[in-house]
Amino acid sequence: QSVLTQPPSVSGAPGQRVTISCTGSSSNIGAGYGVHWYQQLPGAAPKLLIYITTNRASGVPARFSGSKSGASASLAIIGLQAEDEADYYCQSYDTTLRGGSWVFGGGTKLTVL
Amino acid sequence: EEKLVESGGGLVQPGGSLRLSCAASEFTFKSHWMHWVRQAPGKGLVWVSYISDDGRSANYVDSVKGRFTISRDNAKNTVYLQMNSLRVEDMAVYYCARERLGTAGDAFDLWGQGTLVSVSS
């Protein structure tokens, strides 16, 4: 059971808009810590997409955007492309563990129909 | 090109030990906190451990505390993960990752390709 909760899967047709939610709590996202998003293509290492909730990493297309409200965050992808089919993970910092810890969501598999 | 390259994975019996290494290149290694993240087959990402830029602070996920030890050698631009008393549930691809800035909770902006640790009798 992951500390951050993501839907297991989402799907959309090429050109459509999809969103992936990430729900945390008062010890992580709700405490004001930034949310980061990663894309993991099959067989590859994760790649940073969005850092500190809304900032796109270098080279990431403007089709990807992040937002946050309270203890939840979202990743939006507009103009969906076949190459976007991948697993997506949210991440934040959590204060429950003594000394702090970095926590991930369980991941969301995006299927481009 | 900035790069992280892990090594040291392999097959080990339950109760055995392994030491993973992660060699960094083309960036100022000593300025960054470093992390280990693992991914069991078909599962999601799990943060395992971090070490501060100067090596004086570290922390671990509860499931590995007392068994794993993270360390670094800034002169060799390398971070290590010593894994003892390995269990079947430790089997995973282990990634090392660089934290973007040296403040708790920032993103991991550079990842290695991963090294596979298999635990089986």
Interface residues (C-beta under 8 A of the other chain):
Chain A: S2 Y33 G34 H36 Y38 Q40 A45 P46 K47 L48 Y51 I52 A57 D87 Y89 Q91 S92 Y93 L97 G99 G100 S101 W102 V103 F104 G105 G106 G107
Chain B: H35 V37 G44 L45 V46 W47 Y50 S57 N59 V61 D62 Y95 A97 R100 A104 G105 D106 A107 F108 D109 W111 G112 Q113 G114
